[in-house]
Amino acid sequence: MSTLSTHVLDTALGRPAKGVRVTLEQEGKTLGSGTTDADGRVRDLLARLAEGDYLLRFSVAEYFSTTGRESFYPEVVVNFHVGGGGDHYHVPLLLSPFGYSTYRGS
């Protein structure tokens, strides 16, 4: 089994994004969800994954609304593959109101 973590950073403000709802899904089924803490992390998201394809769904419109900013993207969906090696997968999201990027972190 592999492990998973995620982290959301608001690059426009230069700090972690607190209050972003994150959902982990596989084949249309919700496996876990949570909200980012003051450090931009979801600590109670399902952390053990079998080999397969998964989605992380970040509800960013809610976050930007609470910070009084508009957002071009209402949500960000990251589709990723977990291999069978039992590795750790870290999927960070770098976020601004009009763009985002992600990568496989460590």
C-alpha positions as YAML, in Angstrom:
chain: A
units: angstrom
residues:
- id: 1
  name: MET
  ca: [0.00, 0.00, 0.00]
- id: 2
  name: SER
  ca: [1.13, 3.52, -0.80]
- id: 3
  name: THR
  ca: [0.67, 6.63, 1.30]
- id: 4
  name: LEU
  ca: [-0.77, 9.98, 0.20]
- id: 5
  name: SER
  ca: [-0.48, 13.55, 1.39]
- id: 6
  name: THR
  ca: [-1.48, 16.91, -0.07]
- id: 7
  name: HIS
  ca: [-0.69, 20.55, 0.59]
- id: 8
  name: VAL
  ca: [-2.29, 23.71, -0.84]
- id: 9
  name: LEU
  ca: [-0.32, 26.95, -1.09]
- id: 10
  name: ASP
  ca: [-1.87, 30.28, -2.07]
- id: 11
  name: THR
  ca: [0.90, 31.66, -4.26]
- id: 12
  name: ALA
  ca: [-0.86, 35.02, -4.69]
- id: 13
  name: LEU
  ca: [-0.66, 35.62, -0.94]
- id: 14
  name: GLY
  ca: [2.53, 33.65, -0.33]
- id: 15
  name: ARG
  ca: [1.08, 31.45, 2.41]
- id: 16
  name: PRO
  ca: [-0.75, 28.16, 2.99]
- id: 17
  name: ALA
  ca: [-4.39, 28.04, 1.86]
- id: 18
  name: LYS
  ca: [-6.52, 27.37, 4.94]
- id: 19
  name: GLY
  ca: [-10.09, 26.12, 4.42]
- id: 20
  name: VAL
  ca: [-9.87, 24.36, 1.03]
- id: 21
  name: ARG
  ca: [-12.19, 21.35, 0.85]
- id: 22
  name: VAL
  ca: [-10.37, 18.33, -0.63]
- id: 23
  name: THR
  ca: [-11.96, 15.06, -1.73]
- id: 24
  name: LEU
  ca: [-10.17, 11.86, -2.73]
- id: 25
  name: GLU
  ca: [-12.04, 9.77, -5.31]
- id: 26
  name: GLN
  ca: [-11.59, 6.58, -7.27]
- id: 27
  name: GLU
  ca: [-13.91, 5.41, -10.06]
- id: 28
  name: GLY
  ca: [-16.57, 7.96, -9.05]
- id: 29
  name: LYS
  ca: [-16.55, 6.88, -5.41]
- id: 30
  name: THR
  ca: [-15.49, 9.19, -2.56]
- id: 31
  name: LEU
  ca: [-12.79, 7.56, -0.44]
- id: 32
  name: GLY
  ca: [-12.07, 10.43, 1.91]
- id: 33
  name: SER
  ca: [-12.36, 14.17, 2.37]
- id: 34
  name: GLY
  ca: [-11.21, 16.96, 4.58]
- id: 35
  name: THR
  ca: [-10.42, 20.66, 4.77]
- id: 36
  name: THR
  ca: [-6.95, 22.18, 4.75]
- id: 37
  name: ASP
  ca: [-5.68, 23.41, 8.09]
- id: 38
  name: ALA
  ca: [-3.68, 26.55, 8.88]
- id: 39
  name: ASP
  ca: [-0.63, 24.89, 7.29]
- id: 40
  name: GLY
  ca: [-2.57, 24.14, 4.08]
- id: 41
  name: ARG
  ca: [-2.62, 20.39, 4.78]
- id: 42
  name: VAL
  ca: [-5.39, 17.82, 5.10]
- id: 43
  name: ARG
  ca: [-4.31, 15.54, 7.89]
- id: 44
  name: ASP
  ca: [-7.37, 13.24, 8.00]
- id: 45
  name: LEU
  ca: [-7.55, 12.31, 4.31]
- id: 46
  name: LEU
  ca: [-7.32, 8.59, 3.56]
- id: 47
  name: ALA
  ca: [-3.60, 7.91, 3.56]
- id: 48
  name: ARG
  ca: [-3.22, 4.31, 2.27]
- id: 49
  name: LEU
  ca: [-3.81, 3.60, -1.41]
- id: 50
  name: ALA
  ca: [-3.68, 0.46, -3.54]
- id: 51
  name: GLU
  ca: [-2.35, 0.58, -7.09]
- id: 52
  name: GLY
  ca: [-4.73, 2.45, -9.42]
- id: 53
  name: ASP
  ca: [-5.98, 5.79, -10.67]
- id: 54
  name: TYR
  ca: [-7.29, 8.44, -8.28]
- id: 55
  name: LEU
  ca: [-8.66, 11.99, -8.27]
- id: 56
  name: LEU
  ca: [-8.04, 14.77, -5.79]
- id: 57
  name: ARG
  ca: [-10.80, 17.36, -6.06]
- id: 58
  name: PHE
  ca: [-10.00, 20.79, -4.58]
- id: 59
  name: SER
  ca: [-13.04, 23.10, -4.05]
- id: 60
  name: VAL
  ca: [-11.22, 26.38, -4.58]
- id: 61
  name: ALA
  ca: [-14.22, 28.67, -5.27]
- id: 62
  name: GLU
  ca: [-15.30, 28.32, -1.64]
- id: 63
  name: TYR
  ca: [-11.78, 29.20, -0.47]
- id: 64
  name: PHE
  ca: [-11.51, 32.30, -2.65]
- id: 65
  name: SER
  ca: [-15.01, 33.40, -1.68]
- id: 66
  name: THR
  ca: [-14.10, 33.32, 2.01]
- id: 67
  name: THR
  ca: [-11.02, 35.43, 1.29]
- id: 68
  name: GLY
  ca: [-13.05, 37.99, -0.68]
- id: 69
  name: ARG
  ca: [-11.50, 37.19, -4.05]
- id: 70
  name: GLU
  ca: [-12.92, 35.97, -7.34]
- id: 71
  name: SER
  ca: [-11.57, 32.81, -8.93]
- id: 72
  name: PHE
  ca: [-11.53, 31.73, -12.56]
- id: 73
  name: TYR
  ca: [-11.57, 28.05, -11.55]
- id: 74
  name: PRO
  ca: [-14.39, 26.83, -9.29]
- id: 75
  name: GLU
  ca: [-12.50, 23.61, -8.62]
- id: 76
  name: VAL
  ca: [-9.22, 21.94, -9.47]
- id: 77
  name: VAL
  ca: [-9.20, 18.21, -10.20]
- id: 78
  name: VAL
  ca: [-5.88, 16.36, -10.21]
- id: 79
  name: ASN
  ca: [-5.93, 12.89, -11.73]
- id: 80
  name: PHE
  ca: [-2.94, 10.73, -10.74]
- id: 81
  name: HIS
  ca: [-1.76, 7.13, -10.81]
- id: 82
  name: VAL
  ca: [-0.44, 5.16, -7.85]
- id: 83
  name: GLY
  ca: [1.97, 2.37, -8.74]
- id: 84
  name: GLY
  ca: [2.42, -0.91, -6.93]
- id: 85
  name: GLY
  ca: [5.71, -0.10, -5.20]
- id: 86
  name: GLY
  ca: [4.32, 1.16, -1.89]
- id: 87
  name: ASP
  ca: [5.78, 4.63, -2.42]
- id: 88
  name: HIS
  ca: [4.68, 7.85, -0.76]
- id: 89
  name: TYR
  ca: [2.75, 10.21, -3.05]
- id: 90
  name: HIS
  ca: [2.64, 13.90, -2.19]
- id: 91
  name: VAL
  ca: [0.34, 15.96, -4.45]
- id: 92
  name: PRO
  ca: [0.79, 19.68, -3.74]
- id: 93
  name: LEU
  ca: [-1.39, 22.36, -5.30]
- id: 94
  name: LEU
  ca: [0.04, 25.82, -5.96]
- id: 95
  name: LEU
  ca: [-2.95, 28.11, -6.28]
- id: 96
  name: SER
  ca: [-3.83, 31.64, -7.33]
- id: 97
  name: PRO
  ca: [-7.19, 33.13, -8.39]
- id: 98
  name: PHE
  ca: [-6.40, 32.75, -12.10]
- id: 99
  name: GLY
  ca: [-4.06, 29.78, -12.31]
- id: 100
  name: TYR
  ca: [-2.71, 26.69, -10.58]
- id: 101
  name: SER
  ca: [0.00, 24.07, -10.89]
- id: 102
  name: THR
  ca: [0.73, 20.73, -9.31]
- id: 103
  name: TYR
  ca: [3.49, 18.16, -9.29]
- id: 104
  name: ARG
  ca: [4.50, 14.95, -7.57]
- id: 105
  name: GLY
  ca: [6.30, 16.07, -4.46]
- id: 106
  name: SER
  ca: [8.16, 14.11, -1.84]
...
